[in-house]
Amino acid sequence: METIIRGNRSMHKPLIEKQCDVAIILPAYNEEKTIKATIVAFHSALPHARIYVINNNSSDKTEAIAKATLAELRCSGDVLNEARRGKGNALRRAFMSIDADIYLLADADLTYPADRAVDLIYPIIESRADMVVGDRHSCGHYSYENKRPLHNFGNRLIQIMINKFFSANLVDIMSGYRAFSRRFVKTYPILVEGFQIETDMTLHALHHRFRIVEVPIEYRDRPAGSFSKLSTLSDGTKVIFTIAQILRFHRPLLFFGWLGIVFALAGLFAGTPVIDDWIRHHYIYHVPLAILASALEVIALMLVGIGLILDSLAHQQRLQYEMYLLDYANREDMTARGISSSSLLSARYHSDVV
């Protein structure tokens, strides 16, 4: 059972800027209208943080404006270019290239409040969370600002599905305003490419029992002249497909079990006239239906069997991932104490010789 903690706005800004190495990540695709104001806002909120703009193959002046703004503010950071379109690809480039204690992710369109950045990263500093999510829904701003009813319906549907399947109680599954611990970032394999990345991160955190904190935040719509790249139908379809994939890979017994039930019910429906023939006449007249019903029931049994086998493999994968996390924590601790892997092996070797 995942424990979800609701965060409140904190007042610990003086402690943060000098304690931790914070990297702010701003994926940007054709955001020339808002990128400068976004950088200025986050630099004002966290002056000592490094700001990285991930230019996702923009065709406008996003890259040039971002570089000029960073130079003007004398802000640490850089503009990283990722030619492959998609927010997932941009984040993959950022997570592989940037080394920091805490990572803060936000959109480059001025929709998320930069002055709440402290609230998002503080639970990680206090070691209360591995991922902190800016909850847009609890304060009611998102439903008011977002004028796309179908988009809101899709968010709600995905929230219900994930909370049901993963026994969670999350409010905002698809928020793009998040903070991560170094451990989460360096052990998270990004396999999706587009805007379903937020859903994938949430599912990964739930599946591997990372600690999640949700902090209610304000949300405002894009300023005039800035246009969203989201497509309600296509992006919603991708997200639902991602959930199906996650269930197939990480909850295979649930996924294939439900498929087995569907096929079993279909076989029972197709076999009803066959059973009626046998009860009434002790003879089967609907031979094609009998063959179809038998095939459907065999498929149902096979699906349940596949689910059981894959569930055992998924359990083994979870064990391996837990061992990997323990090994990662051990290596991080060694690094913090200035002990290299080679020196540790050398010490073990000499101990064995003695």
Buried (B, 14 or more C-beta within 10 A) or exposed (E): EBEBEEBEEBEEBEEBBEEBBBBBBBBBBBBBBBBBBBBBBBBEBBEBBBBBBBBBBBEBBBBBBBBBBBEEBEBBBBBBBBEEBBBBBBBBBBBEEBEBBBBBBBBBBBBBBBBBBBBBBBBBBEEEBBBBBBBBBBEEBBBEBBEEEEBBEBBEBBBEBBBEBBEBEBBBBBBBBBBBBBBBBBBBEBEBBBBBBBBBBBBBBBBBBBBBBBBBBBBBBBEEEBEBBEEBEEBBEBBBEBBEBBBBBBBBBBBBBBBBEBBBEBBBEBBEBBBEBBEEEEEBEBEEBBEBBBEBBEBBEEBBEBBEEBBEEBEEEBEEBEEEBEEBEEBEEBEEEEEEEEEEEEEEEEEEEE
